[in-house]
Amino acid sequence: MSIPSKEEMTPLKIDQLRSVYDMLSLKGRTAFVTGAAGGIGRSCAAAMAEAGANIIFADLSVTAEKLAENARAIGERYNAKVAFVTGDVSKEDDVRRMYAEAAGMFGSIDIVFSNAGISVPNDNGANIKLADWQRILDVNLTGMMLVDSVGANLMRDQGHGGTIVNTASMSGHIINRRPREAMSEHMMGYAATKAAVLHLTKSIAVNYVEYGIRCNSISPGIVVSGLHDKMDPNRLEGIKAHIPMNRFGTLDEIVGVVLFLASDLSSYVTGTDILVDGGATIW
């Protein structure tokens, strides 16, 4: 343990403060984004591209057409370099291959937005089928671990540090409230895996801090992203009534938090989680 020097303990003067815009910039960095075919993935990738980053989309092979369209749209709008790879985050060989392809395209990976996750229709407490439980674990927890650890090791070996942002959920903090007619559907598997993501984030953070790699997470509430399109509007209205802001979030209300955690604006933040839920977890 070393005693802090006088220089370390001298507060910065106004003319020594770095530009907020410079700290927010991701110019020259490459971001690897999983779950990129979905609303949160593509929107946060767009925000990072606007901030100057090169983008690598990653998602299942069945989404290749959507990935190609997202890459084209973001590349044209922000004059950014955007490409995509496909694979299953729950399979180690796929994750290693996707990272290798991504690094081969842009040379290095500086930012990982580990956003892939699933829910299943019958995730209803003790009645969940073992196959459904296992698939949720495979993607939401094992997939998150693989994307984080392989990405962190790659950034460590490249020697330049980096940042990882995981998508957890307000379901990792609470058991979601549901309207009375849906009281049996509290998404046990989803909640368990998202709670585990919070601790995984802390573990990755402390294990890689010496290499200049930070790891944090976001916990969105219900965001209008396409995930809830098939839900009964009456049930959605009942769920909305439990949110203090009395509305759902929009995709552009997620991107700022991810961009903050990916950028140097959060350079002293690691192992933490930021809720973006309209106050739903206040109760």
Phi, psi and omega in degrees: 000132180249145178287130179303136180284164178299323180296319179296328185263009178266118182297147177292143173274167183303318183284358177260351181291137178287154177294132177300320180294322177294320180290331180281337184294139175246022183302131178085359181257159179240131181249132177255118189240118177265162185062033191282349178280344181274173185297311181294317180300309184292325182290318179289327174297319178298319179296319179291326176294319178297328179279000173112359185278151164280149186235135169243113174280143175221131177195181181297154183298332180292346180261009187305319180296318178293320178298318180297319180292317177298318180297317180297313183296316181290319179300317181289317184292321186249007181052047184249158173273117184226134177219173179218154175229160180232150179167177182253118184295342180278357180247119185302317181298320179295316181297314180296320179295317181297318178295319180297318178295318180296313179296326178294329180283316188241000173092324180203165174240127182248333184226134173240121172252097184274094193244351183295136178191158180224162165229162179234151185299328187255035179275065190244073173064221186292350181269001180296139178285146183301322180297321178292316177303315182294321180294320177298315178299317183301315184276307190287331182247305178296317178299319178296316179299315181295313180298318180293309188289317179295319178295317180295319178295323177296314179294322177299314182292330178285340170079016183244006183074193180160186180219143179239133176237121179259144173267109172264227180185156172300338178293346174278347181255327182224166166268118188304135175284141180231155173304155185305324182288352180238026186296343180276356187248079182252015169052061184300313181295317180298313181298317181297316182290323181288328173295321178295326178300324179299317180283326174301318179301314179296320181294314177300318182302312184284332180284338184241006183298327182292345179261011180074023180252124178257150178221124179223174178222161172243149177235089179289150166273213179280116181245137179287094186232357184105343183294332186254016184302327186268002181280149178298126180305327179293322177292320179298321179296321178293322177294318181300327182296340179271358181264123181307322178285351177057038175198166175268162179278162177248160183300324181284358174266356175264324191298325183296323180292317179295317179297320176301312183289333179280340188258176179286353174298335180250031187297343178251022182242120174208147179074021183242169179231141178242121177279135176229079195224012180066014180092008185301329183270005176295323186298000000 
